[in-house]
Amino acid sequence: MPLIDPLLKSVKYLVQEFHSVDEEVNDKNIYLEQFCVTLEQCFLKGMKRGQWDITKVSNHSARRKRLWCLLRSFETEGPMPFAVSSAIIGALADNRIKTADGRVRYMVRHCLAHRSLHVLLEFLVSKRQQLRECYFESQRGGKVAMQTMAEFGGGDAIIIHEELAEQFRSLLLTCSTSLNFDLSLTNTYFLDETWQIPMTLTMELVPTHELGIEMVYINGYAIVTRLKPGSVASEALGLGVGDLLVEMNDKVLFPSTMGGDNDAIAVWRHCRRKGLPCALTVIKPRSPVTGSIYTPLKETLTEYHDWMEVYYERRQKKLEKKNEQAEKKEAKLFQPSLMDDRTPVLDPGASGTFSVRYIGEVSTGQYGGIDQIESVIKQVQRKQMEKTTFDVTLRLTEIAVETQASDNRLFRHKYADIASCGKMISDKLHFCYIAGDTFCTISKQFKGYVFEAKTLSQAKIILNGIYQGFKRTTWFM
C-alpha cells in the first residue's frame, strides 16, 4: 500500500481547485496563500532546528533559516541548476527582503512563476546524503522527531523519503506543466512577515513642485492622512487616505522616520530639485483577497486611527479659528452684527417657514465660497425662464434647509453641506446659498440655488437663519 502524506494530499487538493477555477493563478486567488504555505511545509517537514534550537524564534522560522543556509552552501560548493541559482540571486538582490523567511518565500514564488519548483526539489533530492544530517528520517527517531513530525500532521520527512519525494515531484511537475502562476515578483514588501500579498498601486506624479500629500510616520510606515484638494496627488486614480507609502523612485520607504535615510520627503525634494517625475508605490490597507484589513498592518492601522483622533481634534481647533477670522473678514452679508439693527432675525421658537420663489440653480464646480454668490445670481437671472421658476416653501429646521414645491419637488441641504450664502447689495430680493454634494469641507462639486424673497426683510431673516445653522453645526475634514 503506497504511503499517503497529509501535506501531499493538501497539495493535490489545491492543484485540483486551481484547475476547477482557472489554469492561470494570480495573487488574488483565494487558494494561493494556503497553497504556498503547504508547499513550504513540505520542504521543511522533518527538518532539525540546528543551531537555532535555543533561540526564541518560531520553529518554522528557524527551519527556514536552515533551509536558506543549506541552499547558500550548496551554491558555493559546486554547480547548481540555473532555475535554482536565479531564484537565490533574485532573493538576495531584492532590497525589500531582509530575512531568511522572506528569501525562502520569494524562492518558492519565483520558482512557481518560472515553472521550475520541481527543479528545486530534484536538486535537493540529489543532495539527499547531505540532507540526512539536517532531517529526521522518520517519526520513530525519538521524542524530538515525533514532536517535529506532529507539527506537520505526522508521517515521515518528505524530502529525504524516496517514495514521498517522488509523489511530491509528480505534483510539482503537474503544476509546472498545466498551471500558469502569474505572480508579481516585485510585490515583496511583506514577505519577511507573511505569505499574504498586499494590494499595491503604482503611479507617476508630475509636476513635482508640490504633490499635495500629508502623512504621518507610525511604526516606521508613512501613512497618508490627507490629500490637498486640487493637487497632483488628489487627481491620482486610486490614491486615498490610509494608504501606505512604500516606495518612491526605486527607494524603499520603510522602515523610515521623519528626516531619516528613507524619508519620503527627502526623496521628493530630490525629484523636485532635479525636475524628475515622482514614481510612487502605495499599499492599500485592505487585502485584495478577503477585502478585510491587511493582517500585517492591523496593529499599525489601529495606532494610526488613535493618532488621527488627536490630529482631527487639533485640526478642528485650527479650522474654528480660521472660520471665525473668515466670517469677520468676508461674510458681511450674513453676519447679524453687520446688519441693520432694525432687521428682525429668526426666532428659535418660530416655525422658520417662508413662502418664496425658486428661480434656478447653477453649478460652481469645486468652488463654494462667498465670492461666487454674485456670479451665481447673475447667471441664474440671465437664463431665467417663466416655466423654470415656481413658488416654493422654504423651511429652516434645526439641521437643514428644506425647499418644497406644490408638486412635491424637494431640496434638502444640511447646514454642514452649505458653504456660503448671501445676496447682492444692488438686488434687494434675490438671495442665494451654495451647497456641496457632501460636507462642504471635502466636497468637490457645488451648486448655487437662487430664490426671490417677497421683501428685503424676509431675505435677511432667511440669511440670518442659515447663519444660525452654521453656528449650530461645525464640520471639518
Backbone torsions as a table, in degrees:
resi	resn	phi	psi	omega
1	MET	NA	127.3	-177.0
2	PRO	-68.5	149.7	177.0
3	LEU	-70.8	142.6	177.2
4	ILE	-126.9	118.3	179.2
5	ASP	-99.0	135.9	-178.1
6	PRO	-60.7	-33.9	178.5
7	LEU	-67.3	-41.3	179.5
8	LEU	-67.3	-33.0	175.2
9	LYS	-63.2	-40.3	178.9
10	SER	-64.8	-42.1	178.6
11	VAL	-60.6	-45.5	-179.4
12	LYS	-61.8	-42.6	179.7
13	TYR	-62.2	-44.0	-177.6
14	LEU	-68.4	-36.1	175.8
15	VAL	-61.4	-40.8	177.9
16	GLN	-64.8	-38.0	177.9
17	GLU	-64.6	-40.4	176.6
18	PHE	-58.7	-44.5	-179.1
19	HIS	-65.7	-34.1	-177.5
20	SER	-71.2	-27.1	-179.0
21	VAL	-91.3	-57.4	-177.9
22	ASP	-168.9	152.2	178.7
23	GLU	-79.1	-11.4	176.3
24	GLU	-102.8	127.6	-178.2
25	VAL	-115.6	123.1	177.7
26	ASN	-119.1	-176.1	-174.5
27	ASP	-68.7	-13.0	179.5
28	LYS	-92.7	-0.3	-179.8
29	ASN	-67.2	132.8	-174.5
30	ILE	-70.4	-18.3	-178.9
31	TYR	-96.7	-7.4	-171.4
32	LEU	-63.8	-46.2	-178.0
33	GLU	-60.0	-47.4	179.7
34	GLN	-62.4	-37.9	179.8
35	PHE	-63.9	-45.4	-179.6
36	CYS	-66.0	-40.2	177.5
37	VAL	-61.1	-43.0	-179.0
38	THR	-66.9	-41.5	176.8
39	LEU	-60.2	-44.4	179.6
40	GLU	-60.7	-42.2	179.3
41	GLN	-63.6	-33.4	177.1
42	CYS	-63.8	-38.6	178.6
43	PHE	-73.5	-31.1	-174.9
44	LEU	-92.4	-15.5	-174.1
45	LYS	-58.1	127.3	177.8
46	GLY	85.4	-2.5	-178.0
47	MET	-74.7	136.9	175.4
48	LYS	-77.0	150.1	-178.8
49	ARG	-76.3	-20.6	175.3
50	GLY	63.8	-135.7	-175.3
51	GLN	-67.6	-12.1	178.2
52	TRP	-93.1	11.1	-174.7
53	ASP	-65.1	-27.3	-177.0
54	ILE	-102.7	3.8	179.6
55	THR	-82.2	169.2	-178.0
56	LYS	-91.1	3.0	-179.7
57	VAL	-73.5	160.6	-179.7
58	SER	-68.5	160.7	-179.4
59	ASN	-56.5	-48.3	-177.6
60	HIS	-64.5	-39.8	179.4
61	SER	-62.9	-40.7	178.6
62	ALA	-64.2	-38.8	-179.1
63	ARG	-72.4	-34.4	175.5
64	ARG	-62.8	-41.5	178.0
65	LYS	-59.3	-43.0	-177.9
66	ARG	-69.2	-40.6	178.3
67	LEU	-61.7	-42.0	178.9
68	TRP	-63.9	-42.8	178.8
69	CYS	-63.9	-37.7	177.3
70	LEU	-62.8	-45.9	-179.6
71	LEU	-63.4	-39.5	178.4
72	ARG	-65.9	-38.1	179.0
73	SER	-69.0	-38.7	177.1
74	PHE	-63.8	-34.0	-179.5
75	GLU	-64.7	-37.3	-178.1
76	THR	-82.3	-21.5	-176.3
77	GLU	-76.5	-31.8	-175.4
78	GLY	-179.1	-168.6	-177.1
79	PRO	-61.9	149.3	-178.2
80	MET	-141.0	143.2	177.7
81	PRO	-53.5	142.2	-177.6
82	PHE	-58.2	-38.9	-178.1
83	ALA	-60.6	-36.2	-179.5
84	VAL	-77.3	-45.9	-178.2
85	SER	-64.5	-36.4	179.2
86	SER	-67.6	-33.3	176.9
87	ALA	-67.1	-40.1	178.2
88	ILE	-66.1	-44.2	179.7
89	ILE	-62.5	-41.4	179.0
90	GLY	-63.1	-40.1	178.8
91	ALA	-65.8	-37.3	180.0
92	LEU	-74.5	-32.3	-175.6
93	ALA	-78.8	-20.5	-176.9
94	ASP	-78.2	109.0	-176.8
95	ASN	-76.5	-0.6	174.5
96	ARG	-82.8	-19.2	-176.7
97	ILE	-100.0	127.2	-174.8
98	LYS	-115.8	-18.5	-171.5
99	THR	-121.7	165.6	176.3
100	ALA	-65.0	-33.4	177.1
101	ASP	-57.1	-49.0	-179.2
102	GLY	-66.2	-35.4	-178.0
103	ARG	-71.5	-36.8	176.0
104	VAL	-66.2	-42.3	178.4
105	ARG	-63.2	-41.6	178.2
106	TYR	-60.8	-42.7	-178.8
107	MET	-59.3	-43.6	-179.8
108	VAL	-62.7	-45.8	179.9
109	ARG	-65.7	-39.5	178.9
110	HIS	-61.9	-45.9	-179.1
111	CYS	-67.5	-36.2	176.1
112	LEU	-63.5	-45.7	-178.2
113	ALA	-65.0	-29.8	-178.7
114	HIS	-102.7	14.9	177.1
115	ARG	54.0	43.4	-174.5
116	SER	-134.0	18.3	-179.1
117	LEU	-66.7	-31.7	177.0
118	HIS	-66.0	-28.0	177.3
119	VAL	-67.2	-40.3	177.0
120	LEU	-61.2	-44.1	179.3
121	LEU	-63.7	-45.0	179.8
122	GLU	-60.6	-37.5	178.4
123	PHE	-65.4	-43.6	179.4
124	LEU	-65.5	-39.8	178.7
125	VAL	-63.1	-34.7	178.1
126	SER	-66.9	-16.8	178.4
127	LYS	-104.2	27.9	-172.8
128	ARG	-58.4	-37.5	-178.1
129	GLN	-61.8	-45.6	178.3
130	GLN	-67.5	-33.6	-176.9
131	LEU	-72.5	-20.5	-179.6
132	ARG	-61.2	-25.4	178.3
133	GLU	-76.2	-17.7	-174.8
134	CYS	-106.1	-12.2	-177.9
135	TYR	-120.0	148.6	166.8
136	PHE	-77.6	130.4	-175.5
137	GLU	-74.1	-26.0	177.4
138	SER	-161.9	168.4	179.1
139	GLN	-75.0	-2.6	175.8
140	ARG	-86.4	7.7	-176.7
141	GLY	-85.1	20.2	177.8
142	GLY	113.0	178.8	-175.6
143	LYS	-63.2	-43.8	-179.7
144	VAL	-62.1	-42.7	179.5
145	ALA	-62.4	-41.5	-179.8
146	MET	-65.1	-40.1	177.8
147	GLN	-64.5	-40.6	-179.9
148	THR	-63.7	-46.4	-179.3
149	MET	-66.2	-32.8	-177.6
150	ALA	-63.9	-29.8	178.1
151	GLU	-61.9	-24.3	-176.3
152	PHE	-111.2	18.0	177.3
153	GLY	89.6	14.0	179.0
154	GLY	83.6	179.6	-179.4
155	GLY	93.0	-165.8	-176.6
156	ASP	-103.6	164.5	174.8
157	ALA	-64.1	126.5	-172.5
158	ILE	-72.0	-43.0	-172.4
159	ILE	-60.8	-40.9	-174.8
160	ILE	-100.2	1.7	176.2
161	HIS	-93.9	121.8	-171.1
162	GLU	-59.2	-48.5	-176.3
163	GLU	-69.8	-44.5	-179.2
164	LEU	-66.7	-38.3	178.8
165	ALA	-62.4	-38.0	179.3
166	GLU	-68.6	-38.2	175.9
167	GLN	-63.5	-42.4	179.6
168	PHE	-63.2	-43.4	179.4
169	ARG	-61.3	-40.6	-179.8
170	SER	-62.9	-40.3	178.8
171	LEU	-66.7	-42.1	-179.7
172	LEU	-67.8	-35.0	177.7
173	LEU	-65.5	-36.4	176.0
174	THR	-62.4	-43.1	178.0
175	CYS	-61.2	-42.3	-176.3
176	SER	-68.3	-30.7	-173.5
177	THR	-97.7	-26.5	-173.1
178	SER	-116.3	-8.8	-179.5
179	LEU	-121.9	147.2	176.4
180	ASN	-114.8	111.1	-179.9
181	PHE	-93.0	101.3	179.8
182	ASP	-91.9	79.5	-174.4
183	LEU	-107.3	143.0	176.9
184	SER	-81.8	116.1	179.6
185	LEU	-88.6	0.3	175.4
186	THR	-100.7	-13.6	178.2
187	ASN	-87.4	73.6	-174.3
188	THR	-118.2	21.4	-171.2
189	TYR	-64.6	-29.4	-176.4
190	PHE	-123.2	18.9	178.9
191	LEU	-65.3	-23.5	175.7
192	ASP	-64.3	-24.6	-173.8
193	GLU	-108.3	-32.1	-169.8
194	THR	-158.3	163.5	172.1
195	TRP	-83.6	-13.7	-179.2
196	GLN	-67.9	133.1	-179.1
197	ILE	-103.4	124.4	-178.5
198	PRO	-78.1	166.5	174.1
199	MET	-87.1	123.2	-179.4
200	THR	-111.8	158.1	178.3
201	LEU	-139.8	124.6	180.0
202	THR	-115.3	135.6	-177.9
203	MET	-145.4	160.5	176.4
204	GLU	-117.6	122.1	-175.8
205	LEU	-106.1	126.1	174.7
206	VAL	-145.7	146.7	-7.8
207	PRO	-74.1	166.6	-173.8
208	THR	-105.6	14.8	178.7
209	HIS	-58.8	-40.7	174.2
210	GLU	-149.2	122.8	-179.0
211	LEU	-83.7	-33.5	-179.9
212	GLY	86.1	28.6	-179.1
213	ILE	-110.5	125.1	169.1
214	GLU	-103.0	139.6	-175.8
215	MET	-146.2	165.7	176.3
216	VAL	-134.6	145.4	178.3
217	TYR	-96.5	122.4	177.4
218	ILE	-134.7	123.9	-179.6
219	ASN	53.2	34.8	177.7
220	GLY	86.1	1.1	-179.3
221	TYR	-109.0	137.5	175.1
222	ALA	-90.6	114.6	-175.2
223	ILE	-112.3	131.8	-179.4
224	VAL	-69.8	126.2	178.0
225	THR	-106.8	-22.8	-178.5
226	ARG	-164.2	144.7	172.6
227	LEU	-113.7	123.3	-177.3
228	LYS	-66.3	125.6	-179.3
229	PRO	-56.8	135.9	178.8
230	GLY	80.4	0.0	-178.5
231	SER	-83.8	171.6	177.7
232	VAL	-60.5	-42.5	-177.8
233	ALA	-66.1	-36.9	-178.7
234	SER	-67.2	-22.4	179.8
235	GLU	-91.9	-6.5	179.4
236	ALA	-72.9	125.3	-175.8
237	LEU	-66.2	121.2	174.6
238	GLY	97.4	-20.1	-178.9
239	LEU	-73.7	133.5	-177.0
240	GLY	-149.9	171.8	177.7
241	VAL	-66.0	136.8	-178.0
242	GLY	97.4	-10.6	177.5
243	ASP	-71.2	150.8	177.2
244	LEU	-99.9	128.1	174.3
245	LEU	-82.1	116.6	-175.0
246	VAL	-115.4	-21.1	-179.2
247	GLU	-155.4	139.5	177.8
248	MET	-142.2	119.4	-178.0
249	ASN	49.9	50.1	177.7
250	ASP	66.9	12.1	176.8
251	LYS	-104.2	116.6	179.3
252	VAL	-69.9	130.4	-171.7
253	LEU	-100.3	10.1	177.0
254	PHE	-141.6	150.7	-8.0
255	PRO	-73.2	143.6	-177.0
256	SER	-147.9	164.3	176.3
257	THR	-137.6	162.7	178.0
258	MET	-59.7	121.5	-179.6
259	GLY	87.1	-1.3	-179.6
260	GLY	-80.4	-177.6	-178.3
261	ASP	-63.0	-33.3	-177.1
262	ASN	-102.7	23.5	-178.4
263	ASP	-66.0	126.8	-179.3
264	ALA	-61.4	-35.1	-178.6
265	ILE	-64.9	-39.3	179.0
266	ALA	-64.3	-40.4	178.5
267	VAL	-65.9	-42.0	179.1
268	TRP	-63.4	-41.8	179.6
269	ARG	-61.7	-35.8	177.1
270	HIS	-63.7	-43.4	178.2
271	CYS	-61.5	-43.3	-178.4
272	ARG	-65.9	-40.3	-178.4
273	ARG	-66.8	-37.1	-178.1
274	LYS	-89.6	-8.2	-177.8
275	GLY	71.6	31.0	-176.6
276	LEU	-96.1	151.3	171.2
277	PRO	-67.6	157.4	-177.3
278	CYS	-109.4	108.4	177.0
279	ALA	-88.8	113.7	-172.0
280	LEU	-118.1	134.6	175.0
281	THR	-118.2	130.4	178.1
282	VAL	-124.1	157.6	174.1
283	ILE	-109.2	128.6	177.2
284	LYS	-76.3	144.1	-174.2
285	PRO	-71.7	-10.3	-178.8
286	ARG	-109.9	147.4	-179.4
287	SER	-68.5	136.0	178.4
288	PRO	-71.6	-15.2	-177.9
289	VAL	-90.7	-53.8	-174.2
290	THR	-96.6	-22.1	-176.5
291	GLY	82.4	-5.6	178.2
292	SER	-86.5	174.9	179.0
293	ILE	-59.4	131.6	-179.4
294	TYR	-60.5	120.3	-168.0
295	THR	-51.1	-49.1	-178.1
296	PRO	-62.8	-14.0	-176.4
297	LEU	-103.5	0.7	-174.3
298	LYS	-59.0	-47.8	-178.4
299	GLU	-63.9	-44.4	-179.6
300	THR	-64.3	-42.8	-178.9
301	LEU	-69.7	-32.3	175.6
302	THR	-63.5	-44.5	177.5
303	GLU	-64.9	-36.5	178.9
304	TYR	-61.8	-44.5	-179.5
305	HIS	-65.6	-37.7	176.5
306	ASP	-63.0	-41.8	-179.9
307	TRP	-65.9	-38.1	-176.9
308	MET	-65.2	-29.5	176.8
309	GLU	-61.4	-43.4	177.4
310	VAL	-66.0	-41.6	-179.2
311	TYR	-60.4	-46.5	-178.5
312	TYR	-67.4	-33.5	177.8
313	GLU	-63.8	-43.9	177.0
314	ARG	-65.5	-41.7	-179.0
315	ARG	-65.2	-35.2	178.6
316	GLN	-61.6	-42.6	179.5
317	LYS	-63.8	-40.8	178.3
318	LYS	-64.6	-42.3	-179.8
319	LEU	-65.7	-38.9	178.5
320	GLU	-61.6	-43.3	179.1
321	LYS	-65.6	-41.7	-179.9
322	LYS	-65.8	-42.4	180.0
323	ASN	-65.0	-38.0	179.2
324	GLU	-63.1	-42.0	178.0
325	GLN	-67.0	-39.4	-179.2
326	ALA	-66.3	-37.9	179.5
327	GLU	-62.5	-42.3	-178.9
328	LYS	-67.4	-33.3	-174.2
329	LYS	-86.5	-39.5	-168.6
330	GLU	-115.3	-34.4	-167.6
331	ALA	-87.6	51.8	-175.4
332	LYS	-65.0	-32.7	-172.5
333	LEU	-70.5	-23.3	-179.2
334	PHE	-126.7	28.4	170.3
335	GLN	-96.7	117.6	-177.8
336	PRO	-57.4	-34.0	-177.0
337	SER	-66.0	-22.7	-178.0
338	LEU	-99.2	0.7	179.7
339	MET	-93.4	169.3	178.6
340	ASP	-59.7	132.4	-178.5
341	ASP	-60.6	-24.1	-177.8
342	ARG	-84.9	-6.0	-179.7
343	THR	-74.9	122.4	-180.0
344	PRO	-68.2	152.1	175.6
345	VAL	-116.9	166.7	-175.9
346	LEU	-68.3	121.6	177.3
347	ASP	-76.6	125.1	-179.3
348	PRO	-55.9	-24.8	-179.7
349	GLY	-87.7	-8.6	-179.2
350	ALA	-80.1	174.1	-175.8
351	SER	-74.1	-30.5	-178.0
352	GLY	70.8	30.8	-177.8
353	THR	-116.1	133.1	-174.4
354	PHE	-136.4	142.6	174.0
355	SER	-96.1	113.7	-179.0
356	VAL	-133.6	179.0	179.2
357	ARG	-115.5	127.2	177.0
358	TYR	-80.2	125.6	-176.3
359	ILE	-98.9	-41.5	179.9
360	GLY	161.6	-177.7	-178.7
361	GLU	-140.8	158.0	179.0
362	VAL	-151.6	144.0	179.7
363	SER	-78.6	138.7	175.1
364	THR	-112.6	13.0	178.5
365	GLY	67.6	-130.9	-177.5
366	GLN	-93.2	8.6	-177.3
367	TYR	-108.1	127.7	-178.8
368	GLY	-130.3	12.1	-175.1
369	GLY	-73.6	170.3	-177.9
370	ILE	-65.5	-22.2	179.1
371	ASP	-67.3	-9.8	179.3
372	GLN	-90.5	-12.2	-172.3
373	ILE	-57.7	-53.5	-177.1
374	GLU	-60.3	-43.1	-179.8
375	SER	-62.7	-41.5	-179.2
376	VAL	-63.4	-47.3	-178.1
377	ILE	-61.6	-42.5	-179.6
378	LYS	-66.7	-40.9	179.4
379	GLN	-62.7	-44.1	-178.9
380	VAL	-66.2	-39.3	179.4
381	GLN	-65.2	-35.4	179.8
382	ARG	-65.4	-36.3	-177.4
383	LYS	-101.5	12.6	-178.4
384	GLN	-64.6	132.9	176.7
385	MET	-132.3	152.9	-175.9
386	GLU	-58.1	-39.9	-174.5
387	LYS	-77.7	-12.0	-178.8
388	THR	-99.7	-3.4	177.3
389	THR	-108.9	145.8	-178.9
390	PHE	-160.2	157.8	179.6
391	ASP	-74.5	140.7	-179.1
392	VAL	-138.9	164.7	171.8
393	THR	-105.6	118.4	180.0
394	LEU	-103.3	123.0	-175.1
395	ARG	-120.7	128.8	176.0
396	LEU	-100.4	108.2	178.7
397	THR	-95.7	-173.4	-179.5
398	GLU	-65.8	-30.4	-173.2
399	ILE	-125.2	-4.1	-172.6
400	ALA	-156.0	165.7	170.4
401	VAL	-104.9	122.1	-178.7
402	GLU	-115.7	137.2	179.9
403	THR	-128.9	123.0	-176.9
404	GLN	-130.1	133.3	178.9
405	ALA	-101.3	175.1	-178.2
406	SER	-64.6	-29.7	179.7
407	ASP	-92.9	20.8	174.6
408	ASN	69.8	13.6	171.8
409	ARG	-68.4	135.8	-169.5
410	LEU	-138.1	131.5	165.9
411	PHE	-106.1	141.2	174.5
412	ARG	-142.5	115.1	-178.8
413	HIS	-125.1	122.2	175.3
414	LYS	-67.4	151.1	178.4
415	TYR	-59.3	-29.8	179.1
416	ALA	-67.1	-21.1	179.7
417	ASP	-87.7	-18.7	-174.0
418	ILE	-85.2	123.1	-176.3
419	ALA	-89.4	-34.3	-178.3
420	SER	-162.8	163.7	174.5
421	CYS	-153.7	159.9	-179.7
422	GLY	166.4	-171.7	179.2
423	LYS	-149.0	163.3	177.7
424	MET	-81.1	141.7	179.2
425	ILE	-64.0	-36.2	-176.7
426	SER	-78.4	-14.1	-178.5
427	ASP	-118.0	111.2	-170.8
428	LYS	-77.7	-26.5	-169.8
429	LEU	-104.9	-30.5	-177.9
430	HIS	-80.7	132.1	176.3
431	PHE	-135.8	166.7	-171.0
432	CYS	-150.7	149.3	165.1
433	TYR	-132.2	149.6	-178.5
434	ILE	-114.1	125.2	-176.7
435	ALA	-126.2	148.8	176.9
436	GLY	-95.8	172.7	178.4
437	ASP	-80.2	-5.2	173.7
438	THR	-153.9	-162.4	-179.2
439	PHE	-51.7	135.5	-172.6
440	CYS	-64.2	-21.7	-179.3
441	THR	-74.8	-18.8	-178.5
442	ILE	-123.8	-6.3	-177.6
443	SER	-67.7	146.9	175.6
444	LYS	-117.4	3.5	179.2
445	GLN	-133.2	115.7	-178.9
446	PHE	-120.3	150.6	173.8
447	LYS	-131.9	143.7	175.5
448	GLY	-101.1	132.2	-177.8
449	TYR	-113.6	122.7	-173.5
450	VAL	-111.1	135.4	179.9
451	PHE	-130.9	161.8	175.5
452	GLU	-119.3	118.6	178.1
453	ALA	-81.5	163.9	179.4
454	LYS	-81.7	-28.7	179.0
455	THR	-142.3	161.4	176.1
456	LEU	-62.7	-39.4	179.5
457	SER	-60.2	-41.6	179.5
458	GLN	-63.7	-42.5	179.7
459	ALA	-60.5	-42.5	-179.2
460	LYS	-68.7	-37.6	178.1
461	ILE	-61.2	-44.2	-179.4
462	ILE	-63.5	-44.7	179.4
463	LEU	-63.7	-37.4	175.8
464	ASN	-64.9	-37.2	178.3
465	GLY	-64.5	-41.6	177.2
466	ILE	-64.9	-38.0	178.1
467	TYR	-61.3	-42.2	177.5
468	GLN	-62.1	-35.4	176.0
469	GLY	-63.2	-39.2	175.6
470	PHE	-56.1	-44.7	-175.1
471	LYS	-68.7	-29.1	-178.9
472	ARG	-79.4	-29.9	-175.5
473	THR	-124.4	115.9	177.6
474	THR	-115.5	122.1	-179.0
475	TRP	-121.9	153.6	178.3
476	PHE	-151.5	160.7	178.7
477	MET	-88.5	NA	NA
